[in-house]
């Protein structure tokens, strides 16, 4: 009875994800006979390597075991030996088989038996590792932000076209059943003509230590951590979450979390590139600590058709301005929709609730890693897109790059302390040569992208 219940649960999950059937031949992984038999014995199972074994890895490991009929975690990869061995053990515990382990992703990309990678590395590695994976013939599930700078977003689109592999950006709310439903209804006129999207996020991030130059931890390959980034001395706060707040490796809260909410707004309002970006941002809390960039941002993205997206990001004050910690509010001519990871509410012009739907499975919102049922649905859509059985890819890189660009434009406006005007056909900055210097980045010699 227990096994039948598990089978039915799996069937329900597949039904919700809208899955199809296909057959793939696997092999060449250098696995044990028993492990290889397990792979061969499962129709449709795809060999995945996970790059990066920390917060997002741990969140994904809550969803990936549910997809064990569809994927096999063949390798894990991390530049820290402790995290690497812990990731191996977790995959063995959750999925019943020990994956291979490598600290250098290039060795995994050389392996012909790996079909696809999940790229959960720090931001400065997102695009370069994806370029390399595409050149090696792999499909890529790429965590947001898809790039560290706008030029990498352009290159991702070019690489995808050249190598004809699937890239799915990990803005997993694109696969949330409730969000897909309400966005479709908005497109059909549920709230009239949508004209404004407000994307918001609050958190209570605390004081960050002032960085000190120290030797790297003995388990960390600091050279590989830096990878495509120009070389710098190791600082004691880099090797954890706090790299997000340093331009060398991170993209701030706007790359870290705004991309999710901005993406929902852009999707609902059916927008591409803005004509103007106006930003007011500053470091407002713990002003003497080691956090390098802003922690509070108000940004307006103004589009040529009279529509606007606003970003309200407060990383270090946890007051719920909109009654929740994160989400998107879509204002229309006849009503308003409030959308977050756990469902939606619709209100009329008198502010009366007219419709509500809650997600069956509660997702994390501001917790590091952001685990939730959307992950499994989004990765399943990625796999089915590779197979050719998905009705629609939920977040192709052409769309993911546009949403990520909004975050980059806000960051650039903050860094040059000036509003920006853009070409509405491609998002490129028109009015500020200093700002365009931040369109790309310097790479460590030998790591420059080459298409």
HUMOJO-V722186 format. One record per residue. SS is DSSP state (2 for helix, 1 for strand, 0 for the rest). PSI is psi in whole degrees, -180 to 180 (none if undefined). Layout:
ss psi
SS PSI
SS PSI
This chain:
ss psi
0 -41
2 -44
2 -37
2 -39
2 -43
2 -41
2 -43
2 -38
2 -42
2 -42
2 -41
2 -42
2 -45
2 -42
2 -43
2 -37
2 -12
0 50
0 158
0 -171
0 142
0 167
0 134
0 142
0 130
0 155
0 179
0 25
0 -7
0 34
0 166
0 162
2 -42
2 -41
2 -41
2 -36
2 -37
2 -42
2 -48
2 -29
0 -8
0 116
0 140
0 -5
0 131
1 142
1 119
1 142
1 135
1 121
1 116
0 117
0 48
0 -117
2 -54
2 -35
2 -48
2 -35
2 -44
2 -30
0 -6
0 -23
0 -37
2 -36
2 -29
2 -18
2 20
0 -20
0 -14
0 -22
1 155
1 126
1 99
1 -34
1 150
1 153
1 131
0 151
0 -2
1 124
2 -34
2 -47
2 -35
2 -47
2 -35
2 -37
2 -42
2 -47
2 -38
2 -42
2 -42
2 -44
2 -45
2 -30
2 -1
0 13
0 142
0 121
0 163
1 161
1 132
1 142
0 -20
0 113
2 -23
2 -31
2 -36
2 -41
2 -24
0 -17
0 118
0 -19
0 -7
0 122
0 -36
1 159
1 150
1 116
1 98
0 36
0 173
0 162
2 -40
2 -13
2 -13
2 -57
2 -48
2 -42
2 -34
2 -41
2 -47
2 -39
2 -43
2 -42
2 -26
0 4
0 20
0 150
1 157
1 126
1 112
1 116
0 153
0 158
0 147
0 -13
0 163
0 -15
0 163
2 -38
2 -38
2 -33
2 -42
2 -44
2 -36
2 -43
2 -42
2 -43
2 -42
2 -42
2 -41
2 -45
2 -9
0 44
0 158
0 130
1 123
1 117
1 142
0 41
0 81
2 -15
2 -17
2 -21
2 -2
0 127
2 -41
2 -41
2 -41
2 -39
2 -50
2 -36
2 -40
2 -41
2 -37
2 -43
2 -27
0 0
0 16
0 -39
0 27
0 -139
0 109
1 134
1 -17
1 133
1 128
1 115
1 132
1 158
1 134
1 152
0 166
1 48
0 135
0 -163
0 138
0 129
0 149
0 130
0 141
0 138
1 122
0 166
0 145
0 152
0 147
0 -23
0 -10
1 131
0 92
2 -34
2 -46
2 -32
2 -44
2 -40
0 -113
0 -11
1 145
0 146
0 137
0 157
0 152
0 134
1 147
0 -16
0 0
0 -41
0 59
0 -154
2 -26
2 -8
2 -21
2 -28
2 18
0 128
0 -27
0 -35
0 -28
0 -180
0 17
2 -176
2 -25
2 -34
2 -32
2 -46
2 -31
2 -34
2 -39
2 -52
2 -39
2 -36
2 -42
2 -43
2 -46
2 -40
2 -48
2 -39
2 -4
0 57
0 155
0 -86
0 138
0 164
0 -19
1 146
1 127
1 127
1 137
1 111
1 152
1 166
0 107
0 -11
0 146
0 53
0 -16
0 10
0 -171
0 -2
0 123
0 -31
0 -168
0 156
0 -2
1 128
1 137
1 120
1 138
1 127
1 111
1 127
0 159
0 -14
0 19
0 7
0 153
1 145
1 133
1 136
1 125
1 99
1 123
1 102
0 -22
1 19
0 119
0 32
0 129
0 82
0 -39
0 16
0 3
0 168
0 -24
1 159
1 -168
1 137
1 124
1 115
1 131
1 172
0 -20
0 5
0 -177
1 140
1 131
1 121
1 132
1 -172
0 -15
0 19
1 -159
1 162
1 145
1 136
1 149
0 -175
0 -14
0 3
0 13
0 136
1 124
1 -16
1 144
1 142
1 131
1 146
0 146
0 -34
0 124
0 132
0 151
0 151
0 -64
0 3
0 142
0 129
0 -40
0 50
0 153
0 165
2 -22
2 -33
2 -50
2 -41
2 -40
2 -41
2 -36
2 -37
2 -38
2 -48
2 -44
2 -27
2 -41
2 -43
2 -21
0 15
0 -7
0 138
0 -36
0 135
0 130
0 -33
0 73
1 159
2 -26
2 -35
2 -42
2 -39
2 -34
2 -43
2 -39
2 -36
2 -36
2 -45
2 -42
2 -43
2 -40
2 -43
2 -43
2 -43
2 -42
2 -44
2 -32
2 -3
0 49
0 148
0 157
1 145
1 139
1 157
0 119
0 -8
0 -21
0 -3
0 2
0 144
1 133
0 -33
0 3
0 97
2 -34
2 -39
2 -39
2 -20
0 -22
0 6
0 -31
0 -172
0 165
0 140
1 152
0 139
0 130
0 -11
0 6
0 137
0 135
0 117
0 none
